[in-house]
Amino acid sequence: MPVKTLLIVYHSLTDGTRQMAEAARAGAAAEGEVAVRLLHASQAGPDDVLAADGLIFATPENLAAISGQLKDFFDRSYYPVLDRVNGRPYASLICAGSDGHNAARQIERIATGWRLKAVAEPLIVCTHAQTPEAILTLKQIAPEELERCRALGESLAAGLALGVF
């Protein structure tokens, strides 16, 4: 039986989203029966999406939206994979300064177009960064939040390994 692959595509400017994506990767890798690929959004493209059995999209919320680099990934990948990834499971990780829900909705709309299947609610970590200085500073995500990300990665990988998704 071929090994299933989980692709995690992320962008991170102040390191918070990278920490969340790394935690999800670590959780997924603990499954053992799933190959996990962690790619920066600038390095990921349609072939990576097509080769994946499951997906996690991770982004900071920038100006109440997904990051420009994650948007660029979707722009480059959307039409080449349209109608070719229907039904594949996905989840999202959002590192937000105050809310995160609009970025989550943007990913949901794109995933709906790709006909992906959400297997978890968007995992939003709020850093409460509200000033220019706080927004631009390097983030340190709390261990309990990273554990939530790890658990999400582990659950998605386990579902892939068991054929649940």
Contact map, one row per residue, 1 for C-alpha under 8 A:
111000000000000000000000000000000000000000000000000000000000000000000000000000000000000000000000000000000000000000000000000000000000000000000000000000000000000000000
111100000000000000000000000000000000000000000000000000000000000000000000000000000000000000000000000000000000000000000000000000000000000000000000000000000000000000000
111110000000000000000000000000001110000000000000000000000000000000000000000000000000000000000000000000000000000000000000000000000000000000000000000000000000000000000
011111000000000000000000000000001110000000000000000110000000000000000000000000000000000000000000000000000000000000000000000000000000000000000000000000000000000110000
001111100000000000000000000000000111100000000000001111000000000000000000000000000000000000000000000000000000000000000000000000000000000000000000000000000000000000000
000111110000000000000000000100000111100000000000000111110000000000000000000000000000000000000000000000000000000000000000000000000000000000000000000000000000100000000
000011111000000000000000000000000001111000000001100111110000000000000000000000000000000000000000000000000000000000000000000000000000000000000000000000000000000000000
000001111100000000001000100000000001111000000000000000111100000000000000000000000000000000000000000000000000000000000000000000000000000000000000000000000000000000000
000000111110000000000000000000000000011110010000000000111100000000000100000000000000000000000000000000000000000000000000000000000000000000000000000000000000000000000
000000011111000011001000000000000000011110000000000000001110000000000100000000000000000000000000000000000000000000000000000000000000000000000000000000000000000000000
000000001111100011000000000000000000000111000000000000000111000000101100000000000000000000000000000000000000000000000000000000000000000000000000000000000000000000000
000000000111111111000000000000000000000000000000000000000011000000000000000000000000000000000000000000000000000000000000000000000000000000000000000000000000000000000
000000000011111110000000000000000000000000000000000000000001000000000000000000000000000000000000000000000000000000000000000000000000000000000000000000000000000000000
000000000001111110000000000000000000000000000000000000000000000000000000000000000000000000000000000000000000000000000000000000000000000111100000000000000000000000000
000000000001111111100000000000000000000000000000000000000000000000000000000000000000000000000000000000000000000000000000000000000000000001110000000000000000000000000
000000000001111111110000000000000000000000000000000000000001000000000000000000000000000000000010000000000000000000000000000000000000000001111000000000000000000000000
000000000111111111111000000000000000000000000000000000000111000000000000000000000000000000001110000000000000000000000000000000000000000000000000000000000000000000000
000000000111001111111100000000000000000000000000000000000000000000000000000000000000000000000000000000000000000000000000000000000000000000000000000000000000000000000
000000000000001111111110000000000000000000000000000000000000000000000000000000000000000000000000000000000000000000000000000000000000000000001000010000000000000000000
000000000000000111111111000000000000000000000000000000000100000000000000000000000000000000001000000000000000000000000000000000000000000000001000010011000000000000000
000000010100000011111111100000000000010000000000000000000100000000000000000000000000000000001000000000000000000000000000000000000000000000000000000010000000000000000
000000000000000001111111110000000000010000000000000000000000000000000000000000000000000000000000000000000000000000000000000000000000000000000000000000000000000000000
000000000000000000111111111000000000000000000000000000000000000000000000000000000000000000000000000000000000000000000000000000000000000000000000011011001000000000000
000000000000000000011111111100000000000000000000000000000000000000000000000000000000000000000000000000000000000000000000000000000000000000000000010011111100000000000
000000010000000000001111111110000001110000000000000000000000000000000000000000000000000000000000000000000000000000000000000000000000000000000000000001001000000000000
000000000000000000000111111111000000000000000000000000000000000000000000000000000000000000000000000000000000000000000000000000000000000000000000000001001100000000000
000000000000000000000011111111100000000000000000000000000000000000000000000000000000000000000000000000000000000000000000000000000000000000000000000011111110000000000
000001000000000000000001111111110101000000000000000000000000000000000000000000000000000000000000000000000000000000000000000000000000000000000000000001011111110000000
000000000000000000000000111111110111000000000000000000000000000000000000000000000000000000000000000000000000000000000000000000000000000000000000000000000100100000000
000000000000000000000000011111110000000000000000000000000000000000000000000000000000000000000000000000000000000000000000000000000000000000000000000000000100000000000
000000000000000000000000001111111100000000000000000000000000000000000000000000000000000000000000000000000000000000000000000000000000000000000000000000000100110010000
000000000000000000000000000111111110000000000000000000000000000000000000000000000000000000000000000000000000000000000000000000000000000000000000000000000000000000000
001100000000000000000000000000111110000000000000000000000000000000000000000000000000000000000000000000000000000000000000000000000000000000000000000000000000000010000
001111000000000000000000000110111111000000000000000000000000000000000000000000000000000000000000000000000000000000000000000000000000000000000000000000000000100110000
001111000000000000000000000010011111100000000000000000000000000000000000000000000000000000000000000000000000000000000000000000000000000000000000000000000000000000000
000011110000000000000000100110000111110000000000000000000000000000000000000000000000000000000000000000000000000000000000000000000000000000000000000000000000000000000
000011110000000000000000100000000011111000000000000000000000000000000000000000000000000000000000000000000000000000000000000000000000000000000000000000000000000000000
000000111100000000001100100000000001111100000000000000000000000000000000000000000000000000000000000000000000000000000000000000000000000000000000000000000000000000000
000000111100000000000000000000000000111110110000000000000000000000000000000000000000000000000000000000000000000000000000000000000000000000000000000000000000000000000
000000001110000000000000000000000000011111110000000000000000000000000000000000000000000000000000000000000000000000000000000000000000000000000000000000000000000000000
000000001110000000000000000000000000001111111000000000000000000000001101100000000000000000000000000000000000000000000000000000000000000000000000000000000000000000000
000000000010000000000000000000000000000111110000000000000000000000001101100000000000000000000000000000000000000000000000000000000000000000000000000000000000000000000
000000000000000000000000000000000000001111111000000000000000000000000000000000000000000000000000000000000000000000000000000000000000000000000000000000000000000000000
000000001000000000000000000000000000001111111101100000000000000000000000100000000000000000000000000000000000000000000000000000000000000000000000000000000000000000000
000000000000000000000000000000000000000010111111100000000000000000000000100110000000000000000000000000000000000000000000000000000000000000000000000000000000000000000
000000000000000000000000000000000000000000011111110000000000000000000000000111011000000000000000000000000000000000000000000000000000000000000000000000000000000000000
000000000000000000000000000000000000000000001111111000000000000000000000000000000000000000000000000000000000000000000000000000000000000000000000000000000000000000000
000000100000000000000000000000000000000000011111111100000000000000000000000000000000000000000000000000000000000000000000000000000000000000000000000000000000000000000
000000100000000000000000000000000000000000011111111100100000000000000000000010001000100000000000000000000000000000000000000000000000000000000000000000000000000000000
000000000000000000000000000000000000000000000111111110000000000000000000000000001001100000000000000000000000000000000000000000000000000000000000000000000000000000000
000010000000000000000000000000000000000000000011111110000000000000000000000000000000000000000000000000000000000000000000000000000000000000000000000000000000000000000
000111100000000000000000000000000000000000000001111111100000000000000000000000000000000000000000000000000000000000000000000000000000000000000000000000000000000000000
000111100000000000000000000000000000000000000000011111100000000000000000000000000000000110000000000000000000000000000000000000000000000000000000000000000000000100000
000011100000000000000000000000000000000000000000000111110000000000000000000000000000000111000000000000000000000000000000000000000000000000000000000000000001000100000
000001111000000000000000000000000000000000000000100111111000000000000000000000000000000111100000000000000000000000000000000000000000000000000000000000000000000000000
000001111000000000000000000000000000000000000000000001111100000000000000000000000000000001111000000000000000000000000000000000000000000000000000000000000000000000000
000000011100000000000000000000000000000000000000000000111110000000000000000000000000000001111000000000000010000000000000000000000000000000000000000000000000000000000
000000011110000010011000000000000000000000000000000000011111000000000000000000000000000000011110000000000000000000000000000000000000000000000000000000000000000000000
000000000111000010000000000000000000000000000000000000001111100001100100000000000000000000001110000000000000000000000000000000000000000000000000000000000000000000000
000000000011100110000000000000000000000000000000000000000111110001100000000000000000000000000111000000000000000000000000000000000000000000000000000000000000000000000
000000000000000000000000000000000000000000000000000000000011111111100000000000000000000000000111100100100000000000000000000000000000000000000000000000000000000000000
000000000000000000000000000000000000000000000000000000000001111111100000000000000000000000000001000000000000000000000000000000000000000000000000000000000000000000000
000000000000000000000000000000000000000000000000000000000000111110000000000000000000000000000000000000000000000000000000000000000000000000000000000000000000000000000
000000000000000000000000000000000000000000000000000000000000111111000000000000000000000000000000001101100000000000000000000000000000000000000000000000000000000000000
000000000000000000000000000000000000000000000000000000000000111111100000000000000000000000000000000101100100000000000000000000000000000000000000000000000000000000000
000000000000000000000000000000000000000000000000000000000011110111110110000000000000000000000000000000110110000000000000000000000000000000000000000000000000000000000
000000000010000000000000000000000000000000000000000000000011110011111110000000000000000000000000000000000000000000000000000000000000000000000000000000000000000000000
000000000000000000000000000000000000000000000000000000000000000001111111000000000000000000000000000000000000000000000000000000000000000000000000000000000000000000000
000000000010000000000000000000000000000011000000000000000000000000111111100000000000000000000000000000000000000000000000000000000000000000000000000000000000000000000
000000001110000000000000000000000000000011000000000000000010000001111111110000000000000000000000000000000000000000000000000000000000000000000000000000000000000000000
000000000000000000000000000000000000000000000000000000000000000001111111111000000000000000000000000000000000000000000000000000000000000000000000000000000000000000000
000000000000000000000000000000000000000011000000000000000000000000011111111100000000000000000000000000000000000000000000000000000000000000000000000000000000000000000
000000000000000000000000000000000000000011011000000000000000000000001111111110000000000000000000000000000000000000000000000000000000000000000000000000000000000000000
000000000000000000000000000000000000000000000000000000000000000000000111111111000000000000000000000000000000010000000000000000000000000000000000000000000000000000000
000000000000000000000000000000000000000000000000000000000000000000000011111111100000000000000000000000000000000000000000000000000000000000000000000000000000000000000
000000000000000000000000000000000000000000001100000000000000000000000001111111110000000000000000000000000000000000000000000000000000000000000000000000000000000000000
000000000000000000000000000000000000000000001100100000000000000000000000111111111000000000000000000000000000000000000000000000000000000000000000000000000000000000000
000000000000000000000000000000000000000000000100000000000000000000000000011111111100000000000000000000000000000001000000000000000000000000000000000000000000000000000
000000000000000000000000000000000000000000000000000000000000000000000000001111111100000000000000000000000000000000000000000000000000000000000000000000000000000000000
000000000000000000000000000000000000000000000100000000000000000000000000000111111100000000000000000000000000000000000000000000000000000000000000000000000000000000000
000000000000000000000000000000000000000000000100110000000000000000000000000011111111100000000000000000000000000001000000000000000000000000000000000000000000000000000
000000000000000000000000000000000000000000000000000000000000000000000000000001111111100000000000000000000000000011000000000000000000000000000000000000000000000000000
000000000000000000000000000000000000000000000000000000000000000000000000000000001111110000000000000000000000000001100000000000000000000000000000000000000000000000000
000000000000000000000000000000000000000000000000010000000000000000000000000000001111110000000000000000000000000000000000000000000000000000000000000000000000000000000
000000000000000000000000000000000000000000000000110000000000000000000000000000001111111100000000000000000000000001110000000000000000000000000000000000000000000000000
000000000000000000000000000000000000000000000000000000000000000000000000000000000011111100000000000000000000000001111000000000000000000000000000000000000000000000000
000000000000000000000000000000000000000000000000000000000000000000000000000000000000111110000000000000000000000000111000000000000000000000000000000000000000000000000
000000000000000000000000000000000000000000000000000011100000000000000000000000000000111111000000000000000000000000111000000000000000000000000000000000000000000000001
000000000000000000000000000000000000000000000000000011100000000000000000000000000000001111100000000000000000000000011110000000000000000000000000000000000001000000001
000000000000000000000000000000000000000000000000000001111000000000000000000000000000000111110000000000000000000000011111000000000000000000000000000000000000000000000
000000000000000000000000000000000000000000000000000000111000000000000000000000000000000011111000000000000000000000000111110000000000000000000000000000000000000000000
000000000000000000000000000000000000000000000000000000011100000000000000000000000000000001111100000000010010000000000000111000000000000000000000000000000000000000000
000000000000000010011000000000000000000000000000000000011110000000000000000000000000000000111110000000000000000000000000011110000000000000000000000010000000000000000
000000000000000010000000000000000000000000000000000000000111100000000000000000000000000000011111000100110000000000000000011110000000000000000000000000000000000000000
000000000000000110000000000000000000000000000000000000000111100000000000000000000000000000001111100100000000000000000000000111100000000000000000000000000000000000000
000000000000000000000000000000000000000000000000000000000001110000000000000000000000000000000111111100000000000000000000000111110000000000000000000000000000000000000
000000000000000000000000000000000000000000000000000000000000100000000000000000000000000000000011111100000000000000000000000001111100001000000000000000000000000000000
000000000000000000000000000000000000000000000000000000000000000000000000000000000000000000000001111100000000000000000000000001111100000000000000000000000000000000000
000000000000000000000000000000000000000000000000000000000000000100000000000000000000000000000001111111000000000000000000000101000000000000000000000000000000000000000
000000000000000000000000000000000000000000000000000000000000100110000000000000000000000000000111111111110000000000000000000111000000000000000000000000000000000000000
000000000000000000000000000000000000000000000000000000000000000000000000000000000000000000000000001111111000000000000000000100000000000000000000000000000000000000000
000000000000000000000000000000000000000000000000000000000000000110000000000000000000000000000000001111111100000000000000000000000000000000000000000000000000000000000
000000000000000000000000000000000000000000000000000000000000100111000000000000000000000000000100000111111110000000000000000000000000000000000000000000000000000000000
000000000000000000000000000000000000000000000000000000000000000001000000000000000000000000010100000111111111000000000000010000000000000000000000000000000000000000000
000000000000000000000000000000000000000000000000000000000000000000000000000000000000000000000000000011111111100000000000000000000000000000000000000000000000000000000
000000000000000000000000000000000000000000000000000000000000000011000000000000000000000000000000000001111111110000000000000000000000000000000000000000000000000000000
000000000000000000000000000000000000000000000000000000001000000001000000000000000000000000010000000000111111111000000000000000000000000000000000000000000000000000000
000000000000000000000000000000000000000000000000000000000000000000000000000000000000000000000000000000011111111100000000000000000000000000000000000000000000000000000
000000000000000000000000000000000000000000000000000000000000000000000000000000000000000000000000000000001111111110000000000000000000000000000000000000000000000000000
000000000000000000000000000000000000000000000000000000000000000000000000010000000000000000000000000000000111111111000000000000000000000000000000000000000000000000000
000000000000000000000000000000000000000000000000000000000000000000000000000000000000000000000000000000000011111111111000000000000000000000000000000000000000000000000
000000000000000000000000000000000000000000000000000000000000000000000000000000000000000000000000000000000001111111111000000000000000000000000000000000000000000000000
000000000000000000000000000000000000000000000000000000000000000000000000000000000100000000000000000000000000111111110000000000000000000000000000000000000000000000000
000000000000000000000000000000000000000000000000000000000000000000000000000001001110110000000000000000000000011111110000000000000000000000000000000000000000000000000
000000000000000000000000000000000000000000000000000000000000000000000000000000000010111100000000000000000000001111111000000000000000000000000000000000000000000000000
000000000000000000000000000000000000000000000000000000000000000000000000000000000000111111000000000000000000001111111100000000000000000000000000000000000000000000000
000000000000000000000000000000000000000000000000000000000000000000000000000000000000011111000000000000000000001100111110000000000000000000000000000000000000000000000
000000000000000000000000000000000000000000000000000000000000000000000000000000000000000011100000000000000000000000011111100000000000000000000000000000000000000000000
000000000000000000000000000000000000000000000000000000000000000000000000000000000000000011100000000000000000000000001111100000000000000000000000000000000001000000000
000000000000000000000000000000000000000000000000000000000000000000000000000000000000000001100000000000000000000000000111110000000000000000000000000000010000000000000
000000000000000000000000000000000000000000000000000000000000000000000000000000000000000000110000000000000000000000000111111000000000000000000000000000000000000000000
000000000000000000000000000000000000000000000000000000000000000000000000000000000000000000111100000000010000000000000001111100000000000000000000000000000000000000000
000000000000000000000000000000000000000000000000000000000000000000000000000000000000000000011100000000000000000000000000111110000000000000000000000110000000000000000
000000000000000000000000000000000000000000000000000000000000000000000000000000000000000000001111001110000000000000000000011111000000000000000000000000000000000000000
000000000000000000000000000000000000000000000000000000000000000000000000000000000000000000001111000100000000000000000000001111100000000000000000100000000000000000000
000000000000000000000000000000000000000000000000000000000000000000000000000000000000000000000011111100000000000000000000000111110000000000000000000000000000000000000
000000000000000000000000000000000000000000000000000000000000000000000000000000000000000000000011110000000000000000000000000011111000000000101000000000000000000000000
000000000000000000000000000000000000000000000000000000000000000000000000000000000000000000000001110000000000000000000000000001111100000000000000000000000000000000000
000000000000000000000000000000000000000000000000000000000000000000000000000000000000000000000000110000000000000000000000000000111110011000000000000000000000000000000
000000000000000000000000000000000000000000000000000000000000000000000000000000000000000000000000110000000000000000000000000000011111011000000000000000000000000000000
000000000000000000000000000000000000000000000000000000000000000000000000000000000000000000000000000000000000000000000000000000001111111000000000000000000000000000000
000000000000000000000000000000000000000000000000000000000000000000000000000000000000000000000000000000000000000000000000000000000111111100000000000000000000000000000
000000000000000000000000000000000000000000000000000000000000000000000000000000000000000000000000000000000000000000000000000000000011111110000000000000000000000000000
000000000000000000000000000000000000000000000000000000000000000000000000000000000000000000000000000000000000000000000000000000001111111110000000000000000000000000000
000000000000000000000000000000000000000000000000000000000000000000000000000000000000000000000000100000000000000000000000000000001111111110000000000000000000000000000
000000000000010000000000000000000000000000000000000000000000000000000000000000000000000000000000000000000000000000000000000000000001111111000000000000000000000000000
000000000000010000000000000000000000000000000000000000000000000000000000000000000000000000000000000000000000000000000000000000000000111111100000000000000000000000000
000000000000011100000000000000000000000000000000000000000000000000000000000000000000000000000000000000000000000000000000000000000000000111110000000000000000000000000
000000000000011100000000000000000000000000000000000000000000000000000000000000000000000000000000000000000000000000000000000000100000000011111000000000000000000000000
000000000000001100000000000000000000000000000000000000000000000000000000000000000000000000000000000000000000000000000000000000000000000001111100000000000000000000000
000000000000000100110000000000000000000000000000000000000000000000000000000000000000000000000000000000000000000000000000000000100000000000111110110000000000000000000
000000000000000000000000000000000000000000000000000000000000000000000000000000000000000000000000000000000000000000000000000000000000000000011111110000000000000000000
000000000000000000000000000000000000000000000000000000000000000000000000000000000000000000000000000000000000000000000000000000000000000000001111111000000000000000000
000000000000000000000000000000000000000000000000000000000000000000000000000000000000000000000000000000000000000000000000000000000000000000000111111100000000000000000
000000000000000000000000000000000000000000000000000000000000000000000000000000000000000000000000000000000000000000000000000010000000000000001111111110000000000000000
000000000000000000110011000000000000000000000000000000000000000000000000000000000000000000000000000000000000000000000000000000000000000000001111111111000000000000000
000000000000000000000010000000000000000000000000000000000000000000000000000000000000000000000000000000000000000000000000000000000000000000000011111111100000000000000
000000000000000000000000000000000000000000000000000000000000000000000000000000000000000000000000000000000000000000000000001000000000000000000001111111110000000000000
000000000000000000011011001000000000000000000000000000000000000000000000000000000000000000001000000000000000000000000000001000000000000000000000111111111000000000000
000000000000000000010011111100000000000000000000000000000000000000000000000000000000000000000000000000000000000000000000000000000000000000000000011111111100000000000
000000000000000000000001001000000000000000000000000000000000000000000000000000000000000000000000000000000000000000000000000000000000000000000000001111111110000000000
000000000000000000000001001100000000000000000000000000000000000000000000000000000000000000000000000000000000000000000001000000000000000000000000000111111111000000000
000000000000000000000011111100000000000000000000000000000000000000000000000000000000000000000000000000000000000000000000000000000000000000000000000011111111100000000
000000000000000000000001011111100000000000000000000000000000000000000000000000000000000000000000000000000000000000000000000000000000000000000000000001111111110000000
000000000000000000000000001100000000000000000000000000000000000000000000000000000000000000000000000000000000000000000000000000000000000000000000000000111111111000000
000000000000000000000000000100000000000000000000000001000000000000000000000000000000000010000000000000000000000000000010000000000000000000000000000000011111111100000
000001000000000000000000000110100100000000000000000000000000000000000000000000000000000000000000000000000000000000000000000000000000000000000000000000001111111110000
000000000000000000000000000100100000000000000000000000000000000000000000000000000000000000000000000000000000000000000000000000000000000000000000000000000111111111000
000000000000000000000000000000000000000000000000000000000000000000000000000000000000000000000000000000000000000000000000000000000000000000000000000000000011111111111
000100000000000000000000000000000100000000000000000011000000000000000000000000000000000000000000000000000000000000000000000000000000000000000000000000000001111111111
000100000000000000000000000000101100000000000000000000000000000000000000000000000000000000000000000000000000000000000000000000000000000000000000000000000000111111110
000000000000000000000000000000000000000000000000000000000000000000000000000000000000000000000000000000000000000000000000000000000000000000000000000000000000011111110
000000000000000000000000000000000000000000000000000000000000000000000000000000000000000000000000000000000000000000000000000000000000000000000000000000000000001111111
000000000000000000000000000000000000000000000000000000000000000000000000000000000000000000000000000000000000000000000000000000000000000000000000000000000000001111111
000000000000000000000000000000000000000000000000000000000000000000000000000000000000000110000000000000000000000000000000000000000000000000000000000000000000001100111
